[in-house]
């Protein structure tokens, strides 16, 4: 799915402010999302593989029905964590307010392009086969693992000299993110300077994504 289609779907499904008079026709309406609708909106972003959120404005409706910005928040987490951070932020907002999220909408990326992107990341020295098998060695932090998940890599194993994390039975993309991050952080705490090896496979994908591929925890 291309970015324009994703934008169009969002505009069809969620409330948008009308364009003001004399506004150039190419300017998109801003999606103003009431707080009660925000979890559903974030789920739709996850389903459309829109995860690159940069910030959010909190808006309060005035007696004359105009909206006044009363707060701003910037998402500074790794890009794989922005959607879940936004969901946490929403939980603390008044249901009387509205939210305006800032985010980047990108085309779906073919697997061949993602293979080349990983091969051309010099710090990682990623070994990526033509069929998408990925092997990263001598990692010292969790960032390369987060990048693999961002690029739709299904993680299979994370290993060190002292142990291994088997993720073959963990299908959820966000659940893999949580487990791998927790495991690596624990090993780093126990053994500072420890090095990791990660194996996985780049999966093909097309938006809308199935639930297990969203970068969000399961909503209960």
NUFI-335575 format. One record per residue (C-alpha): residue number from 1; y, z, x. Coordinates in pm, whole numbers, plus 50000, padded with zeros to 5 digits. Layout:
<lumbas>
> drenmi | v | w | u
> NUM | Y | Z | X $
...
</lumbas>
This chain:
<lumbas>
> drenmi | v | w | u
> 1 | 50000 | 50000 | 50000 $
> 2 | 50346 | 49918 | 50133 $
> 3 | 50645 | 50153 | 50140 $
> 4 | 50831 | 49972 | 49863 $
> 5 | 50540 | 50017 | 49623 $
> 6 | 50518 | 50387 | 49705 $
> 7 | 50890 | 50428 | 49637 $
> 8 | 50860 | 50243 | 49309 $
> 9 | 50570 | 50460 | 49192 $
> 10 | 50763 | 50779 | 49269 $
> 11 | 51069 | 50656 | 49080 $
> 12 | 50855 | 50571 | 48780 $
> 13 | 50685 | 50910 | 48771 $
> 14 | 50958 | 51165 | 48846 $
> 15 | 51310 | 51226 | 48724 $
> 16 | 51588 | 51046 | 48908 $
> 17 | 51966 | 51076 | 48885 $
> 18 | 52129 | 50757 | 48752 $
> 19 | 52338 | 50560 | 48998 $
> 20 | 52706 | 50644 | 48984 $
> 21 | 52960 | 50380 | 48884 $
> 22 | 53049 | 50136 | 49163 $
> 23 | 52746 | 50235 | 49371 $
> 24 | 52595 | 49936 | 49556 $
> 25 | 52284 | 49810 | 49377 $
> 26 | 52064 | 49847 | 49686 $
> 27 | 52109 | 50226 | 49698 $
> 28 | 51801 | 50397 | 49556 $
> 29 | 51847 | 50676 | 49302 $
> 30 | 51785 | 51018 | 49447 $
> 31 | 51476 | 51193 | 49318 $
> 32 | 51589 | 51528 | 49179 $
> 33 | 51276 | 51731 | 49109 $
> 34 | 51288 | 52049 | 48895 $
> 35 | 51110 | 52333 | 49075 $
> 36 | 50828 | 52355 | 48815 $
> 37 | 50750 | 51987 | 48887 $
> 38 | 50771 | 52023 | 49265 $
> 39 | 50401 | 52104 | 49334 $
> 40 | 50297 | 51794 | 49139 $
> 41 | 50558 | 51591 | 49327 $
> 42 | 50428 | 51711 | 49665 $
> 43 | 50072 | 51632 | 49558 $
> 44 | 50185 | 51280 | 49472 $
> 45 | 50348 | 51248 | 49815 $
> 46 | 50020 | 51358 | 49975 $
> 47 | 49824 | 51111 | 49762 $
> 48 | 50054 | 50828 | 49871 $
> 49 | 50027 | 50941 | 50236 $
> 50 | 50395 | 51037 | 50253 $
> 51 | 50389 | 51335 | 50485 $
> 52 | 50693 | 51297 | 50706 $
> 53 | 50928 | 51541 | 50531 $
> 54 | 51245 | 51638 | 50713 $
> 55 | 51417 | 51879 | 50475 $
> 56 | 51503 | 51986 | 50123 $
> 57 | 51819 | 52076 | 49931 $
> 58 | 51815 | 52341 | 49659 $
> 59 | 52032 | 52244 | 49363 $
> 60 | 52167 | 52449 | 49074 $
> 61 | 52270 | 52286 | 48746 $
> 62 | 52622 | 52378 | 48642 $
> 63 | 52751 | 52426 | 48284 $
> 64 | 52888 | 52069 | 48287 $
> 65 | 52536 | 51948 | 48388 $
> 66 | 52641 | 51853 | 48742 $
> 67 | 52424 | 51976 | 49027 $
> 68 | 52557 | 52202 | 49301 $
> 69 | 52375 | 52237 | 49634 $
> 70 | 52324 | 52607 | 49703 $
> 71 | 52088 | 52595 | 50001 $
> 72 | 51929 | 52367 | 50259 $
> 73 | 51604 | 52395 | 50453 $
> 74 | 51477 | 52187 | 50745 $
> 75 | 51107 | 52135 | 50814 $
> 76 | 51052 | 52179 | 51187 $
> 77 | 50673 | 52201 | 51186 $
> 78 | 50445 | 51935 | 51325 $
> 79 | 50442 | 51638 | 51088 $
> 80 | 50087 | 51718 | 50975 $
> 81 | 50212 | 52052 | 50840 $
> 82 | 50531 | 51943 | 50660 $
> 83 | 50372 | 51898 | 50316 $
> 84 | 50202 | 52238 | 50323 $
> 85 | 50525 | 52398 | 50452 $
> 86 | 50714 | 52236 | 50163 $
> 87 | 50460 | 52370 | 49916 $
> 88 | 50505 | 52721 | 50058 $
> 89 | 50883 | 52681 | 50031 $
> 90 | 50860 | 52581 | 49665 $
> 91 | 50668 | 52898 | 49576 $
> 92 | 50977 | 53108 | 49658 $
> 93 | 51228 | 52907 | 49454 $
> 94 | 51370 | 52990 | 49112 $
> 95 | 51219 | 52781 | 48834 $
> 96 | 51575 | 52720 | 48708 $
> 97 | 51666 | 52520 | 49019 $
> 98 | 51601 | 52161 | 49128 $
> 99 | 51499 | 52022 | 49467 $
> 100 | 51592 | 51710 | 49659 $
> 101 | 51340 | 51638 | 49934 $
> 102 | 51418 | 51419 | 50235 $
> 103 | 51126 | 51219 | 50370 $
> 104 | 51027 | 50888 | 50527 $
> 105 | 50812 | 50643 | 50331 $
> 106 | 50593 | 50421 | 50552 $
> 107 | 50347 | 50140 | 50492 $
> 108 | 49977 | 50221 | 50517 $
> 109 | 49870 | 50154 | 50877 $
> 110 | 49562 | 49937 | 50938 $
> 111 | 49291 | 50088 | 51158 $
> 112 | 49339 | 49823 | 51428 $
> 113 | 49705 | 49920 | 51463 $
> 114 | 49616 | 50290 | 51483 $
> 115 | 49355 | 50215 | 51751 $
> 116 | 49623 | 50046 | 51963 $
> 117 | 49870 | 50330 | 51903 $
> 118 | 49621 | 50589 | 52030 $
> 119 | 49518 | 50375 | 52327 $
> 120 | 49883 | 50345 | 52427 $
> 121 | 49958 | 50717 | 52428 $
> 122 | 49953 | 50775 | 52808 $
> 123 | 49949 | 51157 | 52802 $
> 124 | 49625 | 51161 | 52604 $
> 125 | 49422 | 50896 | 52791 $
> 126 | 49235 | 50841 | 52465 $
> 127 | 48911 | 50647 | 52478 $
> 128 | 48899 | 50449 | 52152 $
> 129 | 48627 | 50195 | 52083 $
> 130 | 48682 | 49880 | 51876 $
> 131 | 48495 | 50041 | 51585 $
> 132 | 48726 | 50347 | 51590 $
> 133 | 48522 | 50603 | 51787 $
> 134 | 48769 | 50840 | 51955 $
> 135 | 48712 | 51061 | 52261 $
> 136 | 48986 | 51279 | 52410 $
> 137 | 48920 | 51499 | 52714 $
> 138 | 49100 | 51764 | 52919 $
> 139 | 49329 | 51870 | 52635 $
> 140 | 49527 | 52188 | 52689 $
> 141 | 49691 | 52231 | 52348 $
> 142 | 49645 | 52147 | 51983 $
> 143 | 49908 | 51870 | 51956 $
> 144 | 49671 | 51578 | 52032 $
> 145 | 49433 | 51707 | 51763 $
> 146 | 49716 | 51710 | 51510 $
> 147 | 49803 | 51353 | 51607 $
> 148 | 49444 | 51243 | 51553 $
> 149 | 49448 | 51392 | 51203 $
> 150 | 49783 | 51228 | 51130 $
> 151 | 49631 | 50892 | 51222 $
> 152 | 49341 | 50950 | 50980 $
> 153 | 49081 | 51046 | 51239 $
> 154 | 48784 | 51229 | 51096 $
> 155 | 48710 | 51500 | 51352 $
> 156 | 48346 | 51548 | 51446 $
> 157 | 48341 | 51799 | 51734 $
> 158 | 48583 | 52008 | 51937 $
> 159 | 48424 | 52151 | 52252 $
> 160 | 48496 | 52360 | 52559 $
> 161 | 48272 | 52478 | 52840 $
> 162 | 48219 | 52795 | 52640 $
> 163 | 48152 | 52670 | 52290 $
> 164 | 48181 | 52402 | 52025 $
> 165 | 48323 | 52356 | 51676 $
> 166 | 48116 | 52126 | 51455 $
> 167 | 48326 | 51963 | 51184 $
> 168 | 48077 | 51703 | 51062 $
> 169 | 48023 | 51897 | 50737 $
> 170 | 48395 | 51957 | 50675 $
> 171 | 48518 | 51648 | 50486 $
> 172 | 48867 | 51766 | 50394 $
> 173 | 49146 | 51638 | 50619 $
> 174 | 49360 | 51950 | 50574 $
> 175 | 49056 | 52176 | 50605 $
> 176 | 48968 | 52007 | 50935 $
> 177 | 49326 | 52063 | 51048 $
> 178 | 49308 | 52434 | 50963 $
> 179 | 48967 | 52493 | 51121 $
> 180 | 49040 | 52301 | 51441 $
> 181 | 49380 | 52468 | 51487 $
> 182 | 49237 | 52814 | 51427 $
> 183 | 48943 | 52757 | 51662 $
> 184 | 49153 | 52614 | 51946 $
> 185 | 49414 | 52890 | 51914 $
> 186 | 49139 | 53153 | 51929 $
> 187 | 48987 | 52998 | 52243 $
> 188 | 49328 | 52974 | 52409 $
> 189 | 49390 | 53342 | 52338 $
> 190 | 49056 | 53440 | 52489 $
> 191 | 49076 | 53205 | 52788 $
> 192 | 49428 | 53093 | 52886 $
> 193 | 49426 | 52745 | 53038 $
> 194 | 49101 | 52645 | 52871 $
> 195 | 49052 | 52268 | 52827 $
> 196 | 48914 | 52090 | 52522 $
> 197 | 48731 | 51773 | 52436 $
> 198 | 48764 | 51615 | 52090 $
> 199 | 48546 | 51351 | 51932 $
> 200 | 48608 | 51175 | 51604 $
> 201 | 48629 | 50843 | 51426 $
> 202 | 48933 | 50660 | 51294 $
> 203 | 48869 | 50595 | 50927 $
> 204 | 49005 | 50306 | 50723 $
> 205 | 49226 | 50415 | 50435 $
> 206 | 49439 | 50278 | 50154 $
> 207 | 49684 | 50471 | 49939 $
> 208 | 49643 | 50636 | 49698 $
> 209 | 49423 | 50869 | 49903 $
> 210 | 49128 | 51061 | 49759 $
> 211 | 49187 | 51436 | 49729 $
> 212 | 48997 | 51528 | 50046 $
> 213 | 49233 | 51310 | 50253 $
> 214 | 49555 | 51480 | 50144 $
> 215 | 49748 | 51686 | 50397 $
> 216 | 49763 | 51975 | 50152 $
> 217 | 49540 | 52274 | 50088 $
> 218 | 49342 | 52275 | 49764 $
> 219 | 49572 | 52402 | 49489 $
> 220 | 49416 | 52678 | 49279 $
</lumbas>
